[in-house]
Each structure stands twice: as structure tokens, then as C-alpha cells.
């Protein structure tokens, strides 16, 4: 089985967890199946605590596809999208998307967007990362620098690969430098957006924007 996720996922891949697999159509592959989603049993903290099942998408390639669909459909941040280019290179930096759009006053905007997929949930709160991420830290610092220079509008888009989290926050316990960098990014003008998703074994669809606390 191939796990399509580069995180540790230690709170998900535990004995007796229900997982969803997709059979590969490539006979030359060493592994026959891809891990697509994991069902996590969580306890809601209420007067009478009860357990519920939370389906979490595990495909690390899915967030960028979802982000592209979300950007095309979102009129709040992209009133009139005129260009969306994936895998954009700027100097020595690489970003998931470069977008151009016109606002309601027909002013033209240019934006760099970096996407992060979030699979870590604790007490109905979404966290990123689940392991130290030097790559993620580098991306956030690059966005911050460009935002300070006012060369581009910048966005860090967190795709929360589950539904039902109260808010998103960086995982300071796991990577304090990333949490500090995200806080500085926000104060420098980088938009930090978190979007929860509706998950089935076959689909991952962006739904509502959730609160971000940095």
C-alpha cells in the first residue's frame, strides 16, 4: 500500500483504523493500492461526551486540485479571475499558484498563493504541520518578504482535509518556527485562509472558510 502523504500521520495510522484504498491501474507498481482516506474516532467534549467518526482525506496531491477549484469559484477574494497559473516560479522561489484578478472597481491584482494540506485534528481544532516542515517554513518566509515589498499580494491557503473543525491554528508544539513565521506573515499582509472540506471515500470538496488563529 502506498501512502500518498508526506506527513507523519501517527495519530491516524493506528491499529484497527478503518482506511479507504484505491487500486492502482499500473501493473508495474510495487504497491497495488493507494491510501485515500482514514476514519478517525473522536470524542466531542460536551456535557455528555460522545464519540463520532471523522473521515480525513490523506491524498497529499488533492489539496492543490481543491484549491484550484476554490480559487475559480471564490468571488470574495477573486471577484473576476483572469488568470490562474499552477507551479509558478519567481526567481529562486516556487509557488503553487499565481493568480491575476480584477476587483469590483476593475483594479488589476496579482497574487502568489501557497497551498498546505491539513490532516491533523485535536479537540475539533485543525493544526498544521504534523511534523517539522522546512519546506513550509521557507514558503511562508518567501511570501512574507514579497508582501513586505508590496510586489505581489500573497496568500497562504490551508486546505483542511476534513469537516467540522472549529478553527485552524499552526502547530506550535511540533514546529514553533513555522508558527512564528505564519504570525509574522499575517502581520506583514499575507492572507492566511483556511477552508474545510467535505470528504467522502471518492471526493474532496472545499466548503466553508473557517477561523484562523495565529
Backbone as CSV, one residue per row, in Angstrom:
resi,resn,N_x,N_y,N_z,CA_x,CA_y,CA_z,C_x,C_y,C_z
1,UNK,0.839,-1.193,0.000,0.000,0.000,0.000,0.875,1.243,0.000
2,UNK,0.557,2.205,-0.859,1.283,3.465,-0.948,0.509,4.540,-0.200
3,UNK,1.185,5.246,0.716,0.563,6.330,1.469,0.861,7.643,0.762
4,UNK,-0.166,8.272,0.213,0.009,9.493,-0.582,0.039,10.718,0.330
5,UNK,0.920,10.675,1.330,1.026,11.771,2.270,2.433,11.760,2.853
6,UNK,3.060,12.935,2.936,4.437,13.014,3.407,4.537,13.326,4.903
7,UNK,3.401,13.532,5.565,3.414,13.805,6.994,3.589,12.534,7.803
8,UNK,3.668,12.689,9.120,3.842,11.521,9.981,2.539,10.752,10.165
9,UNK,1.428,11.492,10.321,0.099,10.877,10.414,0.013,9.826,11.523
10,UNK,0.819,9.999,12.573,0.890,8.960,13.602,-0.406,8.850,14.406
11,UNK,-1.202,9.925,14.432,-2.469,9.858,15.166,-3.590,9.254,14.333
12,UNK,-3.313,8.999,13.059,-4.317,8.432,12.153,-4.041,6.973,11.819
13,UNK,-2.803,6.667,11.519,-2.446,5.312,11.089,-2.133,4.450,12.304
14,UNK,-3.194,4.092,12.991,-3.073,3.281,14.211,-3.798,1.960,14.005
15,UNK,-3.483,0.933,14.802,-4.129,-0.372,14.625,-5.652,-0.281,14.675
16,UNK,-6.285,-1.071,13.815,-7.742,-1.206,13.738,-8.468,0.012,13.162
17,UNK,-7.724,0.986,12.615,-8.375,2.118,11.953,-8.995,1.653,10.637
18,UNK,-10.143,2.223,10.324,-10.778,1.945,9.041,-10.163,2.854,7.986
19,UNK,-9.627,2.275,6.930,-8.998,3.060,5.870,-9.674,2.763,4.535
20,UNK,-9.536,3.710,3.611,-10.099,3.562,2.270,-8.958,3.554,1.268
21,UNK,-8.971,2.562,0.393,-7.900,2.377,-0.576,-8.417,2.522,-1.993
22,UNK,-7.510,2.884,-2.880,-7.820,2.960,-4.306,-6.840,2.075,-5.058
23,UNK,-7.362,1.202,-5.877,-6.494,0.281,-6.615,-5.797,1.002,-7.756
24,UNK,-4.497,0.791,-7.850,-3.719,1.402,-8.926,-3.919,0.613,-10.216
25,UNK,-3.959,1.341,-11.319,-4.098,0.685,-12.612,-2.763,0.397,-13.274
26,UNK,-1.674,0.612,-12.542,-0.335,0.417,-13.096,0.222,-0.935,-12.646
27,UNK,0.274,-1.920,-13.532,0.746,-3.257,-13.149,2.228,-3.287,-12.787
28,UNK,2.981,-2.242,-13.147,4.415,-2.217,-12.876,4.747,-1.694,-11.483
29,UNK,3.742,-1.181,-10.806,3.991,-0.641,-9.467,4.269,-1.730,-8.447
30,UNK,5.096,-1.410,-7.435,5.388,-2.364,-6.380,4.210,-2.524,-5.426
31,UNK,3.446,-1.431,-5.254,2.276,-1.479,-4.376,1.007,-1.403,-5.214
32,UNK,0.011,-2.187,-4.860,-1.199,-2.286,-5.663,-2.227,-1.216,-5.332
33,UNK,-2.168,-0.691,-4.093,-3.198,0.249,-3.648,-2.606,1.555,-3.136
34,UNK,-3.421,2.629,-3.237,-3.109,3.926,-2.634,-4.045,4.155,-1.456
35,UNK,-3.502,4.716,-0.379,-4.326,5.089,0.758,-4.982,6.442,0.460
36,UNK,-6.312,6.496,0.510,-7.048,7.697,0.145,-7.584,8.441,1.365
37,UNK,-8.158,7.709,2.316,-8.777,8.355,3.474,-8.717,7.442,4.686
38,UNK,-8.810,8.068,5.863,-8.799,7.341,7.126,-9.975,7.813,7.972
39,UNK,-10.640,6.869,8.605,-11.739,7.217,9.505,-11.189,7.300,10.928
40,UNK,-11.314,8.462,11.537,-10.808,8.686,12.888,-11.985,8.795,13.859
41,UNK,-11.899,8.119,14.974,-12.933,8.210,16.007,-12.522,9.294,16.990
42,UNK,-13.361,10.325,17.128,-13.061,11.438,18.027,-14.159,11.556,19.075
43,UNK,-13.820,12.148,20.210,-14.778,12.346,21.289,-15.122,13.821,21.394
44,UNK,-16.393,14.140,21.212,-16.850,15.518,21.333,-16.928,15.898,22.808
45,UNK,-16.353,17.043,23.155,-16.367,17.486,24.544,-17.643,18.270,24.834
46,UNK,-18.656,17.580,25.305,-19.928,18.194,25.656,-20.281,17.778,27.086
47,UNK,-21.462,18.204,27.534,-21.917,17.793,28.868,-21.907,16.278,28.964
48,UNK,-22.391,15.657,27.900,-22.333,14.207,27.781,-21.458,13.870,26.578
49,UNK,-20.167,13.653,26.811,-19.253,13.366,25.699,-19.730,12.180,24.870
50,UNK,-19.602,12.305,23.567,-19.966,11.197,22.690,-18.941,11.079,21.577
51,UNK,-18.793,9.874,21.111,-17.826,9.622,20.052,-18.477,9.781,18.683
52,UNK,-17.707,10.282,17.742,-18.192,10.396,16.365,-17.060,10.010,15.427
53,UNK,-17.407,9.716,14.197,-16.430,9.312,13.197,-16.122,10.486,12.274
54,UNK,-14.837,10.727,12.101,-14.370,11.831,11.265,-13.563,11.257,10.110
55,UNK,-14.016,11.502,8.892,-13.313,10.996,7.711,-12.311,12.045,7.247
56,UNK,-11.046,11.643,7.138,-9.961,12.562,6.795,-9.298,12.106,5.503
57,UNK,-9.242,12.993,4.533,-8.584,12.697,3.267,-7.073,12.678,3.474
58,UNK,-6.393,11.705,2.860,-4.957,11.521,3.074,-4.116,11.761,1.817
59,UNK,-4.739,12.138,0.739,-4.037,12.311,-0.530,-3.359,13.677,-0.550
60,UNK,-2.035,13.708,-0.471,-1.311,14.978,-0.415,-1.366,15.743,-1.744
61,UNK,-1.807,15.087,-2.817,-1.942,15.767,-4.099,-3.308,16.433,-4.251
62,UNK,-4.269,16.019,-3.423,-5.635,16.522,-3.544,-5.786,17.999,-3.182
63,UNK,-5.101,18.526,-2.145,-5.314,19.934,-1.780,-5.110,20.930,-2.910
64,UNK,-4.110,20.716,-3.764,-3.897,21.664,-4.859,-5.041,21.628,-5.868
65,UNK,-5.594,20.449,-6.099,-6.741,20.337,-7.007,-7.949,21.050,-6.407
66,UNK,-8.163,20.844,-5.108,-9.270,21.503,-4.422,-9.058,23.014,-4.402
67,UNK,-7.820,23.437,-4.161,-7.511,24.866,-4.127,-7.813,25.523,-5.468
68,UNK,-7.462,24.864,-6.554,-7.738,25.410,-7.886,-9.231,25.617,-8.091
69,UNK,-10.031,24.632,-7.707,-11.485,24.755,-7.834,-12.004,25.880,-6.950
70,UNK,-11.493,25.977,-5.723,-11.933,27.007,-4.778,-11.603,28.409,-5.301
71,UNK,-10.405,28.568,-5.835,-9.999,29.876,-6.368,-10.898,30.291,-7.525
72,UNK,-11.192,29.365,-8.412,-12.047,29.680,-9.560,-13.453,30.093,-9.127
73,UNK,-13.932,29.505,-8.050,-15.312,29.749,-7.630,-15.450,30.862,-6.607
74,UNK,-14.369,31.266,-5.965,-14.463,32.208,-4.855,-14.477,33.663,-5.355
75,UNK,-15.586,34.331,-5.127,-15.730,35.724,-5.560,-15.353,36.716,-4.463
76,UNK,-15.199,36.235,-3.243,-14.806,37.109,-2.137,-13.369,37.599,-2.320
77,UNK,-12.477,36.689,-2.639,-11.066,37.043,-2.813,-10.681,37.244,-4.275
78,UNK,-11.445,36.669,-5.187,-11.136,36.763,-6.616,-12.406,37.150,-7.372
79,UNK,-12.834,38.424,-7.271,-14.104,38.846,-7.886,-14.194,38.515,-9.376
80,UNK,-13.109,38.758,-10.102,-13.093,38.431,-11.531,-11.720,37.859,-11.863
81,UNK,-11.614,36.543,-11.772,-10.345,35.872,-12.034,-10.032,35.912,-13.530
82,UNK,-8.835,36.384,-13.863,-8.446,36.461,-15.273,-7.324,35.490,-15.635
83,UNK,-6.598,35.019,-14.605,-5.502,34.083,-14.864,-5.221,33.270,-13.607
84,UNK,-5.024,31.986,-13.791,-4.567,31.133,-12.694,-3.539,30.169,-13.262
85,UNK,-2.313,30.326,-12.803,-1.212,29.517,-13.319,-0.637,28.681,-12.185
86,UNK,-0.654,27.343,-12.299,-0.071,26.499,-11.256,1.442,26.408,-11.389
87,UNK,2.080,26.020,-10.278,3.526,25.780,-10.250,4.286,26.954,-10.852
88,UNK,4.144,28.089,-10.188,4.720,29.341,-10.684,6.102,29.565,-10.087
89,UNK,7.063,29.905,-10.932,8.439,30.157,-10.499,8.724,31.648,-10.546
90,UNK,9.274,32.154,-9.445,9.656,33.566,-9.356,11.066,33.617,-8.781
91,UNK,12.048,33.883,-9.638,13.442,33.844,-9.189,13.802,32.443,-8.746
92,UNK,14.257,32.320,-7.505,14.595,31.010,-6.947,13.440,30.405,-6.154
93,UNK,12.290,31.057,-6.174,11.138,30.599,-5.395,10.101,29.936,-6.285
94,UNK,9.425,28.949,-5.717,8.383,28.234,-6.435,7.106,28.271,-5.604
95,UNK,5.995,28.648,-6.250,4.721,28.761,-5.564,3.682,27.893,-6.251
96,UNK,2.690,27.470,-5.479,1.672,26.569,-6.032,0.842,27.237,-7.116
97,UNK,0.512,28.530,-6.924,-0.307,29.233,-7.910,0.096,30.701,-8.019
98,UNK,-0.090,31.208,-9.225,-0.028,32.653,-9.478,-1.370,33.040,-10.074
99,UNK,-1.998,34.052,-9.499,-3.332,34.455,-9.956,-3.355,35.936,-10.308
100,UNK,-4.184,36.263,-11.271,-4.486,37.653,-11.585,-6.002,37.799,-11.584
101,UNK,-6.466,38.914,-11.024,-7.909,39.141,-10.982,-8.205,40.633,-10.943
102,UNK,-9.418,40.982,-11.318,-9.899,42.360,-11.238,-10.899,42.462,-10.100
103,UNK,-10.816,43.551,-9.342,-11.796,43.744,-8.285,-13.024,44.452,-8.848
104,UNK,-13.964,44.812,-7.970,-15.222,45.414,-8.425,-15.021,46.804,-9.026
105,UNK,-13.860,47.412,-8.728,-13.540,48.716,-9.313,-12.666,48.576,-10.551
106,UNK,-12.528,47.315,-11.016,-11.719,46.986,-12.190,-10.227,47.260,-11.984
107,UNK,-9.798,47.288,-10.713,-8.371,47.393,-10.438,-7.752,46.009,-10.561
108,UNK,-6.611,45.922,-11.248,-5.986,44.634,-11.540,-5.044,44.232,-10.409
109,UNK,-5.164,42.979,-9.966,-4.356,42.466,-8.862,-3.532,41.260,-9.317
110,UNK,-2.369,41.100,-8.677,-1.514,39.939,-8.908,-1.244,39.274,-7.556
111,UNK,-1.440,37.956,-7.493,-1.312,37.270,-6.207,-0.534,35.966,-6.333
112,UNK,0.321,35.709,-5.340,1.012,34.436,-5.214,0.328,33.629,-4.120
113,UNK,0.105,32.342,-4.377,-0.648,31.505,-3.454,0.133,30.232,-3.163
114,UNK,0.307,29.941,-1.881,0.927,28.696,-1.462,-0.121,27.873,-0.720
115,UNK,-0.248,26.595,-1.078,-1.285,25.723,-0.533,-0.668,24.716,0.429
116,UNK,-1.322,24.514,1.573,-0.897,23.500,2.531,-2.094,22.623,2.880
117,UNK,-1.885,21.311,2.827,-2.940,20.369,3.181,-2.851,20.013,4.648
118,UNK,-3.975,20.082,5.354,-4.017,19.864,6.796,-4.818,18.610,7.117
119,UNK,-4.173,17.659,7.818,-4.856,16.410,8.194,-4.857,16.173,9.700
120,UNK,-4.293,17.102,10.469,-4.167,16.904,11.917,-5.304,17.606,12.653
121,UNK,-6.033,16.844,13.459,-7.150,17.363,14.256,-6.973,16.972,15.712
122,UNK,-7.154,17.940,16.614,-7.158,17.684,18.049,-8.272,18.508,18.683
123,UNK,-9.200,17.829,19.349,-10.295,18.521,20.043,-11.048,19.476,19.123
124,UNK,-11.310,19.016,17.898,-12.051,19.788,16.885,-11.314,21.050,16.433
125,UNK,-9.992,21.036,16.545,-9.162,22.132,16.052,-8.220,21.564,14.995
126,UNK,-8.072,22.281,13.885,-7.188,21.844,12.805,-5.795,22.433,13.014
127,UNK,-4.772,21.585,12.873,-3.388,22.012,13.069,-2.544,21.685,11.833
128,UNK,-1.554,22.520,11.590,-0.523,22.250,10.579,0.762,22.881,11.080
129,UNK,1.893,22.157,10.936,2.071,20.829,10.338,1.973,19.731,11.393
130,UNK,1.975,18.476,10.933,2.008,17.352,11.881,3.429,16.842,12.079
131,UNK,4.367,17.466,11.364,5.798,17.176,11.516,6.552,18.435,11.098
132,UNK,7.773,18.672,11.613,8.534,19.864,11.214,8.638,19.965,9.698
133,UNK,8.420,21.181,9.165,8.403,21.355,7.716,9.307,22.517,7.308
134,UNK,10.525,22.217,6.941,11.443,23.249,6.478,10.964,23.842,5.161
135,UNK,10.361,23.005,4.339,9.835,23.488,3.059,8.694,24.479,3.288
136,UNK,7.784,24.113,4.202,6.675,25.009,4.505,7.149,26.314,5.112
137,UNK,8.161,26.240,5.978,8.734,27.433,6.596,9.329,28.350,5.540
138,UNK,10.045,27.767,4.599,10.658,28.544,3.515,9.585,29.257,2.695
139,UNK,8.499,28.568,2.369,7.431,29.168,1.571,6.790,30.354,2.287
140,UNK,6.525,30.189,3.587,5.886,31.265,4.344,6.802,32.482,4.425
141,UNK,8.091,32.256,4.634,9.042,33.368,4.702,9.154,34.081,3.349
142,UNK,9.091,33.326,2.258,9.143,33.940,0.931,7.912,34.800,0.683
143,UNK,6.744,34.314,1.067,5.522,35.106,0.919,5.603,36.382,1.752
144,UNK,6.136,36.271,2.962,6.257,37.423,3.849,7.146,38.495,3.246
145,UNK,8.276,38.080,2.724,9.218,39.019,2.120,8.585,39.746,0.937
146,UNK,7.891,39.007,0.092,7.256,39.617,-1.082,6.111,40.540,-0.673
147,UNK,5.366,40.158,0.361,4.277,41.007,0.837,4.817,42.314,1.416
148,UNK,5.931,42.234,2.134,6.542,43.441,2.705,7.002,44.391,1.610
149,UNK,7.463,43.834,0.508,7.926,44.652,-0.611,6.770,45.202,-1.441
150,UNK,5.563,44.688,-1.171,4.351,45.094,-1.912,4.461,44.803,-3.395
151,UNK,5.272,43.793,-3.743,5.388,43.429,-5.146,4.180,42.623,-5.607
152,UNK,3.672,41.796,-4.711,2.520,40.956,-5.015,1.623,40.876,-3.783
153,UNK,0.357,40.608,-4.003,-0.487,40.160,-2.911,-0.132,38.695,-2.666
154,UNK,-0.214,38.254,-1.430,0.201,36.894,-1.106,-0.840,36.208,-0.229
155,UNK,-0.974,34.903,-0.434,-1.945,34.123,0.327,-1.362,32.768,0.682
156,UNK,-1.541,32.381,1.944,-1.278,31.006,2.370,-2.645,30.360,2.546
157,UNK,-2.943,29.377,1.719,-4.259,28.740,1.695,-4.165,27.355,2.331
158,UNK,-4.806,27.196,3.476,-4.783,25.938,4.204,-6.030,25.142,3.835
159,UNK,-5.834,24.014,3.170,-6.950,23.134,2.827,-7.069,22.092,3.938
160,UNK,-8.103,22.244,4.760,-8.337,21.329,5.881,-9.079,20.111,5.330
161,UNK,-8.401,18.966,5.314,-8.911,17.795,4.597,-9.904,16.986,5.433
162,UNK,-10.823,17.726,6.053,-11.877,17.133,6.877,-12.917,18.223,7.110
163,UNK,-14.000,17.858,7.781,-15.063,18.821,8.066,-15.385,18.790,9.560
164,UNK,-15.714,19.969,10.106,-16.172,20.019,11.480,-15.219,20.639,12.474
165,UNK,-14.085,21.177,12.018,-13.150,21.828,12.939,-13.618,23.245,13.254
166,UNK,-13.395,23.667,14.497,-13.833,24.989,14.940,-12.971,26.092,14.332
167,UNK,-11.678,25.857,14.260,-10.768,26.843,13.693,-9.437,26.170,13.359
168,UNK,-8.572,26.918,12.663,-7.237,26.438,12.317,-6.201,27.242,13.082
169,UNK,-5.125,26.575,13.507,-4.003,27.250,14.141,-2.721,26.485,13.817
170,UNK,-1.594,27.171,13.706,-0.340,26.450,13.447,0.047,25.593,14.638
171,UNK,0.709,24.488,14.357,1.079,23.522,15.386,2.400,23.935,16.031
172,UNK,2.297,24.855,16.994,3.490,25.386,17.651,4.276,24.306,18.377
173,UNK,3.574,23.348,18.946,4.237,22.277,19.696,5.180,21.477,18.804
174,UNK,4.792,21.282,17.568,5.603,20.494,16.634,6.652,21.327,15.920
175,UNK,6.290,22.571,15.531,7.239,23.409,14.787,6.996,24.873,15.144
176,UNK,7.674,25.318,16.197,7.484,26.685,16.690,7.920,27.732,15.666
177,UNK,8.971,27.453,14.911,9.452,28.416,13.916,8.406,28.654,12.835
178,UNK,7.710,27.595,12.452,6.660,27.753,11.442,5.522,28.608,12.009
179,UNK,5.142,28.354,13.263,4.074,29.135,13.891,4.460,30.610,13.965
180,UNK,5.708,30.894,14.336,6.179,32.287,14.400,6.177,32.924,13.017
181,UNK,6.599,32.160,12.016,6.657,32.682,10.648,5.263,32.989,10.121
182,UNK,4.293,32.140,10.454,2.928,32.374,9.988,2.346,33.629,10.647
183,UNK,2.673,33.833,11.914,2.217,35.026,12.621,2.811,36.287,11.998
184,UNK,4.093,36.233,11.687,4.738,37.376,11.042,4.161,37.608,9.649
185,UNK,3.877,36.523,8.946,3.301,36.645,7.603,1.972,37.400,7.646
186,UNK,1.140,37.034,8.584,-0.159,37.709,8.698,0.007,39.189,9.008
187,UNK,0.926,39.520,9.928,1.143,40.922,10.283,1.770,41.704,9.137
188,UNK,2.380,40.998,8.177,3.008,41.642,7.019,2.064,41.770,5.835
189,UNK,0.849,41.276,5.991,-0.139,41.436,4.930,-0.462,40.184,4.144
190,UNK,0.161,39.063,4.490,-0.170,37.805,3.814,-1.547,37.340,4.306
191,UNK,-2.422,37.024,3.383,-3.728,36.496,3.764,-3.577,35.027,4.176
192,UNK,-3.997,34.689,5.379,-3.955,33.310,5.855,-5.389,32.803,5.854
193,UNK,-5.700,31.919,4.943,-7.075,31.439,4.750,-7.116,29.938,4.986
194,UNK,-8.089,29.495,5.767,-8.293,28.066,5.992,-9.689,27.687,5.518
195,UNK,-9.760,26.608,4.752,-11.026,26.156,4.177,-11.233,24.684,4.521
196,UNK,-12.364,24.362,5.160,-12.655,22.971,5.467,-13.266,22.290,4.254
197,UNK,-13.218,20.958,4.228,-13.680,20.202,3.070,-14.698,19.135,3.469
198,UNK,-15.586,18.869,2.544,-16.486,17.728,2.664,-15.762,16.527,2.078
199,UNK,-15.685,15.459,2.855,-14.890,14.296,2.464,-15.768,13.056,2.329
200,UNK,-15.599,12.343,1.231,-16.133,11.000,1.063,-14.969,10.128,0.612
201,UNK,-15.151,8.812,0.576,-14.054,7.968,0.079,-13.653,8.277,-1.366
202,UNK,-14.544,8.942,-2.110,-14.261,9.224,-3.517,-13.975,10.686,-3.810
203,UNK,-14.348,11.598,-2.886,-14.267,13.020,-3.218,-13.696,13.852,-2.067
204,UNK,-13.176,15.018,-2.443,-12.742,16.043,-1.502,-13.184,17.375,-2.097
205,UNK,-14.120,18.055,-1.424,-14.716,19.275,-1.967,-14.606,20.399,-0.951
206,UNK,-14.055,21.530,-1.362,-13.938,22.685,-0.476,-15.311,23.205,-0.104
207,UNK,-15.483,23.515,1.178,-16.771,24.024,1.656,-16.599,25.411,2.260
208,UNK,-16.648,25.499,3.605,-16.668,26.798,4.261,-15.273,27.230,4.721
209,UNK,-15.043,28.547,4.704,-13.853,29.116,5.307,-14.024,29.065,6.828
210,UNK,-12.968,28.685,7.542,-13.039,28.643,8.997,-12.055,29.650,9.584
211,UNK,-12.236,29.962,10.838,-11.408,30.952,11.520,-9.955,30.506,11.571
212,UNK,-9.063,31.479,11.478,-7.632,31.232,11.606,-7.134,31.962,12.844
213,UNK,-6.417,31.251,13.706,-5.821,31.857,14.892,-4.322,31.620,14.881
214,UNK,-3.557,32.702,14.739,-2.102,32.588,14.718,-1.476,33.296,15.921
